[in-house]
Amino acid sequence: MTTSKIVGTEAGDARITWYEAERARLVLAVGHGAGGGVEARDLQAVAAVLPGHGVTVALVEQPWRVAGKKLAPAPKTLDVGWRGVWPALAAPGLPVVSGGRSAGARVACRTATELAAAGVLALGFPLHPPGKPEKSRAGELLGAGVPTLVVQGGNDPFGKPAEFPAGEYELVEVPHADHGFAVPKKAEIGPEQAVTLITDAVVAWTASLG
């Protein structure tokens, strides 16, 4: 069953679209990136697959997207929006895993401890701006303070898997994939296989959380 709900926050109205599992043991809340919305292929794949494994998925649209704006606000404003939807995410009374792709992954990492998240799912974590490895955001990832899974494209210009520092998190690579998990036609895996790698990793990881 899929339902949508508008939730007021101090940053404006956000929208949660619920993909409910019949016998849910977790809620996986996932936010989008700064350049797109919840229609991203990885978010849609997670929403389609995880409910069949006992995980209710909540895709969260930040207020700037709900308002029809094309540019994301400052990180602290994204955090305000995420904090604002958290009571609605926690309302079912289940542990909530905080997740997101790209900028949404950064939000999840920055707020995980204060919101008592059960874990963090980081899809395409933007370790640094393209071509600027010196501007590392590793501190956000390493500071999440909860069980964390990073799913990263092997050719992501925002940070290839080999660039990630050692730390207490799991990292799954999607070979040849870019920041949006698209793979070139010449790659040995196709688009469907790339998406399956993502969902298989998330299914296994969420199962390990209980």
C-alpha positions in Angstrom: 0.0 0.0 0.0 1.3 3.5 -0.9 0.1 6.7 0.7 1.4 10.3 0.7 1.3 12.8 3.5 2.3 16.5 3.8 4.2 17.2 7.0 4.8 20.8 8.1 8.4 21.6 9.2 10.2 24.8 10.2 11.7 24.8 6.7 8.3 24.5 5.0 6.0 21.6 4.0 7.7 18.3 3.3 6.0 15.2 1.7 6.4 11.6 2.9 5.3 8.8 0.5 4.9 5.5 2.4 5.5 2.1 0.9 4.2 -0.2 3.6 5.3 -3.7 4.5 2.7 -6.0 5.8 4.6 -7.1 8.9 7.2 -4.3 9.2 10.0 -4.5 11.6 11.8 -1.3 10.5 11.0 2.0 8.8 13.6 3.0 6.2 13.3 6.8 5.6 15.2 8.0 2.5 15.7 11.5 1.3 16.7 12.7 -2.2 19.7 14.6 -3.5 20.2 18.3 -4.3 19.7 17.8 -8.0 16.6 15.6 -8.1 13.8 14.1 -6.2 12.5 10.8 -5.1 12.1 9.6 -8.7 15.8 8.7 -8.7 16.3 5.1 -9.8 17.9 3.9 -6.6 15.2 5.4 -4.4 12.4 3.9 -6.5 14.1 0.5 -6.5 14.5 0.5 -2.7 10.8 1.5 -2.3 9.7 -1.3 -4.6 11.8 -4.1 -3.1 12.2 -3.5 0.7 8.5 -3.8 1.7 8.7 -7.4 0.6 11.4 -8.0 3.2 9.6 -6.5 6.2 10.8 -2.9 5.8 8.4 -0.1 5.3 10.0 2.6 3.1 9.3 6.3 3.5 10.5 8.5 0.6 10.9 12.0 1.9 10.7 15.1 -0.3 12.3 18.1 1.2 10.3 21.3 1.5 12.3 23.0 -1.3 11.2 20.2 -3.7 7.6 20.3 -2.5 7.6 24.1 -3.1 8.7 23.6 -6.7 12.2 25.1 -6.3 15.1 23.9 -8.5 18.0 24.6 -6.1 18.5 23.0 -2.7 19.0 25.3 0.2 22.0 25.3 2.6 22.8 22.0 4.4 21.6 23.4 7.8 18.2 24.1 6.2 18.0 20.5 4.8 18.7 19.3 8.3 15.9 21.4 9.7 13.5 19.8 7.2 14.7 16.3 8.0 14.3 16.9 11.8 10.8 18.2 11.1 9.6 15.0 9.5 11.2 12.7 12.0 8.2 12.5 14.4 6.0 11.4 11.5 8.6 8.8 10.5 8.8 7.5 14.1 5.0 7.5 14.6 4.5 3.8 13.6 6.6 2.9 16.7 9.3 1.0 14.8 13.0 1.6 14.7 13.8 4.2 11.9 16.8 3.9 9.6 17.8 7.3 8.3 18.9 7.3 4.7 19.3 9.3 1.6 21.1 9.7 -1.7 23.9 12.2 -2.3 23.0 15.4 -0.3 20.3 13.4 1.5 22.9 10.9 2.7 24.9 13.8 4.2 21.7 14.9 6.0 21.2 11.4 7.3 24.7 11.2 8.6 24.7 14.6 10.3 21.5 14.0 12.2 21.6 10.3 13.0 22.8 10.5 16.5 20.5 13.3 17.7 17.5 11.6 16.1 18.4 8.2 17.6 18.3 6.6 14.1 18.7 2.8 14.0 21.2 3.1 11.2 22.2 5.2 8.2 21.9 4.2 4.5 24.1 6.4 2.3 23.4 6.0 -1.4 26.0 7.7 -3.5 27.7 9.5 -0.6 29.3 12.7 -2.0 32.7 12.3 -0.3 33.9 15.5 -2.1 32.9 17.8 -4.9 34.0 16.4 -8.3 37.7 17.1 -8.9 38.2 18.5 -5.4 39.2 15.6 -3.2 40.8 18.1 -0.7 37.3 19.2 0.2 36.4 16.0 2.0 33.2 15.4 3.8 34.4 12.2 5.4 33.9 13.6 8.8 30.1 13.6 8.3 30.2 9.9 7.3 32.6 8.9 10.1 30.6 10.9 12.6 27.2 9.2 12.0 27.6 7.2 15.2 25.2 4.4 14.1 25.5 1.3 11.9 26.0 2.7 8.4 25.9 1.2 4.9 27.4 3.1 1.9 26.4 2.0 -1.6 28.8 3.7 -4.0 29.3 3.7 -7.8 32.7 2.5 -8.8 33.1 5.5 -11.1 31.4 8.1 -8.9 33.1 11.5 -9.5 32.0 12.6 -6.0 34.1 9.8 -4.6 35.2 6.4 -5.8 35.1 3.5 -3.3 38.9 3.4 -3.1 38.9 7.0 -1.9 36.8 6.3 1.2 38.7 6.3 4.5 38.7 3.4 6.9 35.9 3.5 9.4 33.1 1.6 11.1 30.8 1.4 8.2 30.1 -1.1 5.4 30.7 -0.1 1.8 29.2 -1.9 -1.2 30.5 -1.0 -4.7 28.4 -1.0 -7.8 31.0 -1.5 -10.5 31.4 1.1 -13.2 28.4 3.1 -11.9 28.3 6.9 -11.8 26.8 9.1 -9.1 23.3 8.2 -10.2 24.2 4.5 -10.5 24.0 4.6 -14.3 26.5 2.2 -16.0 28.1 2.6 -19.4 26.8 0.4 -22.2 30.2 -1.3 -22.4 30.2 -2.3 -18.8 29.9 -6.0 -17.9 26.8 -5.3 -15.8 23.6 -3.7 -17.2 21.2 -1.1 -15.6 19.0 -3.8 -14.1 22.0 -5.7 -12.5 23.3 -2.4 -11.1 19.9 -1.7 -9.4 19.8 -5.3 -8.1 23.2 -4.9 -6.5 21.9 -1.9 -4.7 18.7 -3.5 -3.4 20.4 -6.8 -2.5 22.9 -4.9 -0.4 20.1 -2.9 1.4 18.0 -6.0 2.0 21.0 -7.9 3.5 22.1 -4.9 5.6 18.6 -4.1 7.0 18.2 -7.8 7.9 21.3 -7.5 10.0 19.8 -4.6 12.0 17.0 -6.9 13.4 
